[in-house]
Amino acid sequence: MKRVLVTGASGFVGAALTTRLVKSGYSVVGMARHRREGCTAQTFIETDLTCSGAFDDRIVQVDCIVHLAGRAHVLGHSNESQLAVFREVNRDATICLARAALIAGVKRFVFVSSIGVNGSSTTYEPFRESSQAAPQADYAVSKWEAETELKALLSGTSMELVIVRPPLIYAADAPGNFRRLLKLVDSGVPLPLQSVTNLRSVISRDNVVAFLELCMHHPAAAGELFLIADAQAVSTPDMIRAISSGLGKPPRLFPFPLACLRVALRCLGRRAMYGQLCGSLQIDDSRARTVLGWAPQGTTVEGLRRAGLEYRALDNQARDNVD
């Protein structure tokens, strides 16, 4: 296998995966709405995945597709229309791509889903591949529906399906919740989270792209679902301490009654934030280790510290450019 199509190739994970694959000797076709700096794919296709005919005659002599493109946030829509927007990109466009891949004779389709398909939190047991799906957010619902329809579409065909459900993916230039956490810790604002004793599984971008490359070619990955994470789950306070260490700043944490914090966030209209900051979400990745022989590199604390260190370097570089 030498020719790979990566959708979302200009994105946070896609650009890093493309760089890794090119260094590994793959011929990489990148696909996204726009080619951005940092995408090293030798061939690039600019297309909107939701457009009719987006994949017509575009998938030529491709052995494997890694489908990273998707929509994680929807703004300016009602609750009902939000799900429709998520479905258009995360479910419908995915199925259109898979159909085109079948026609083109692609051998393997690696679909990057989300741990949100399993749910938003764990209490007594970590999430495993055998855990019942319980998506709550609209984004996770659309990913679960895509998984279900992909299995139905590709059952009995020659194209192998691999599904990967990562948790929060972190790096210095991560978008979304991790970027907000980096900015918050960097700001030096005291945080009322010292009393939190949760455990959350996360994964570094480097570990994600290494695992996706393994899924592309490992014979045992065919037809499998994998939940992946860094080697250790960490508490929110420990996450903040690691990031602070990388930033070269002391962690600004103080104890605060969690019941009061829950009420305060609810009054501010940020009910979900309590679960993200104080709830647990643990993953058992033993199947990926056993079936594929995979092992995440480094410790979670080391990875988070490095993210803080690199974020500080990026911030300093941005300031120098302004000056």
FENWOTA-V92483 format. One line per field, one symbol per residue. phi: phi as a letter, one per 30 degrees, with the letter a starting at -180 (. if undefined). A space follows every 50 residues. Layout:
phi->???
This chain:
phi->.bcbccdidcdededddeddddddjdccccbadbdcejdcedbbccacdd ddiecehccbhcdbccccdaccbbcibdeddddddededdcddddddddd deddiddbbccccadeddkcabccbddbdddddbdcdeededddddeddd dddcdicdcdcbcbcddecbadcddidddddedddddiddcdbdddbdbb dbadeeddddddddddbdeddeiccbcbaddbdbdeeddddddedddibd dccbdaedddddddddddiceddddddcdcbcbccddddddcidbdcicd ddddddddddddddddddddddd
